[in-house]
């Protein structure tokens, strides 16, 4: 497996509220762990929310007594949600904080992941497919037929999310599983990338890169060239790197 990750503050923000984590070694019952989080809140609250959530996710998975992947990931999300709410209640500067979350593991040619919010997980091979579903107001409007998909990208309410870790007493995460094929590339990112670079352009950058490092660096560069309006967090994993190149 080959993997690389990167966060960048972007061109407009002063504080980086994105946080990414990659561990290709066993953690608890999981063989590896990839996490992307995009914090929200005041000057430091979003920064704290994303970092602390990922730390709690790691701790929960390490200590978990469960042996089912979905149970392990859902338990970690619940624990992180509870801890974030508790932390916000103890410090007024952290009040109202929250974070999006995508947490994934690769096991026996299977991809398992949970997501809350509008950070995304894509599967890239000959084409690009968004496997996660955005929990956002605009995405709900698209699903209900209120607006067309092409209108969603530049909608003024694009950044309003309907689910996040640390906001409600219950964190409703979606769980997914996907069979992986030779040549698959997994891309996880915050909306600082997906709002700045269209899916087909992301595909082109990844396919033309010599390796995962160049792919991630070029995606961050492209997002900044297109305006860099938000922090940018990117993780790329190439599960079968020894068998097939990007």
N, C-alpha and C positions, 0 to 999 in steps of 0.2 A: 504494500500500500504506500502511496505517496500522497502527502497532504501539505498544505500551506495555508496560513491565515494572516490577516492584516486588518488593522483599524486605522482610520485616518479622520482627522477632525473636519475635513472639507474646507470650503472656501468662505463660508458665511458664519459658522458657529465658533464660539470662544472656548467651549468646554466639550470634550468628547464623552457622550453618554452611551456610546456603543461599547460592547464588551464581547469578546470571542474567546473560546477555549477549545483546545484540541489535545486529546490524550489518546495516543495509539496503543497504550499499554492497558492491561486489564484493570478495571476499577469495579470493585465488588464482584457481582456476578456477570458484569458486562465486559466484553473483550476490548472495548474502546469507547470513547465519548467525544462528541462534537457539539458545541453549544454556541448559539448566537443570541444576544440579547440587546435590545434597544430601549434604554431607560427614558423615563419622562418624569417631569417634576421641576422644581426650582433649580437654582444655579448649580447646586451640588447634589440635589436629591436624585435626579435621573442617573447621574454618574454612580452614586452609591447603590441605587436600586439594581442596575444591571450587573454590577460587579458582585454585590452581596448575593443576589439570586443565583448566579452561577456557582459561587462558593458553597451555598447551601445545597444546590443540586448535587454537586460533587460529594459532599459529606453524606447526604441522604443515600445516594447510590452505594457508597462505600460501606455504610452501616446496614443496609437493607438485608432483611432475612428472607425476602421473597425470591422466587426463582423464575417467575414469568416476566418477560421483558416489559410488557405493557404495565403490569402491576408495579414494577420497579420505577418506571418513568413517571407514572401517575402519582405514586407515593412521593417522589421527589418534587414534583410540581406542587402538590398539596402542602408539603413541608415548607417549601420556599415561599409560597403564598402566605402561610401562617406567620412565618418569621419576618417577612417584609411588613406585614400589617402591624406586628408587634413592635418592630423597630420604629415605624412611623408614629406609633402611639407614644413612644418614649422621647421623641425629639421633634419639636414643632417645626424645625427647619426641614424635616423629612416628610411632613404631612402632605398627603396627596400624591406621593410618588408611586410609580409602578413601572413595569417593563414588559415588553414583548419577549417571547421566548421561542426558540426552536432548539430542541435537544434530540440528537440522533445517535444511533449505534449501528454498526455493521456486524452481522453475525451469520456465518454459514451461508454466504451469498444472498443474504436478506438484509434489507434496510428497514429499520424500525425508527420512528420518530414521533414526537409530540410537538404541537405548536399552539401558541396563543398570541393573537395580535396579527400584525401585518409584516413581520419579518418572514422571509420565504425560504423554501427548500425547492430547488430545481433538480431534475434529472436530465443530464445531457449525454447524448450519444450522437446519432446522425441528426437529431432534432433536439429541441429544448422543450421540456414539459415542466410546468409548475405543479408539484405534487401537493404542496400545502395549500390551504385555503385561507385567504385574508379575512380576518375578523375586523372589518372596517365598515363604516357607514356607507361608503360608496359601493363597496362590494355587495352589501345587502341590497342597495338600490338596483344594481345590475341584475342580481338574482331574482328580484321581484319585478323586473321589467320596467323600472322607473327611468332608467337611462341605458344607453347602449354601451357596450364594452369599450368602444373606441373613445367615448366621451369621458370615461372614468379616469383616464390617465391624468388629465389636466383639470379635473373637477376641483372647485375651491374647498370642498370638504374632504379632500383626498386623505388628509392626515388624521381624521377622526377615527379612532379605533373603538370597537365595541367590546373587546375583551383584553385583559392584561393581567399579569401577575401582580398581586398586592393591592388591587382596587376593590374587589368584592370578597366576601367571606368564603365563597367557593370559587376556585379557579377552574373554569371549564376548558380543558385542553382537548384538542382533537388528536387522536392516535391513528397512525398510518403504518402500513407495512407494504414493502415493494420488493419483488424478486429482482435481483441485479444480474446483468448480463456483462460479458466481456466488452470492454471499451466504455462502460458507463463512467460518467463523471458526476459527482454530487457537488452541487453548489448551494451553500447556505449564505444568506445575506440579509442585511437590514434594508429598510426602504431608501436609505441614502444611495444605494446602488440601483435598486429596481425602479425608483422614480426618476433617476437620471439617465439610465441606459435601457433602451428597449430590449425585449427578450431576444429578438433576432440578432441584435448587435452584441449582446452577451454571448450568444452562441458563436458568432464569428470570432470574437476575441479569444474565447476558450479553444476553439478548434485550430486557430492559427498560432497559438502559443507553443513554444518548444517544451515547456514543462509547467508544472503547477505553480511554481514561483512566478514565472513570467505571466501566466494567466491571471493570477491574483493582482499582481502589480499593474498590469495593463488595464484591468477592470477598474481599479481605484483611480488610475490616471484618467481613464475615459469619463468616469463620473465627475471628476473635478473639471475636466475640459468642458463638460456639458453644463457647468454651473456650480457644482459642488454645494448645493443648498443645504445639505444636511451632513451629519457624520456618516461615515461609510465603514461598514463591517462586512468582511468577506471570509468565508472558509471554503476551500476546495479540497475534496478528497477523491483520489483515483484508486478505487479498491483493488483493481487487478493490474496495477502498473507494470508488473513484470511480464504480463501477457500481451497487452495492447497499449499502444501510445495514444495520447489524446488525438 
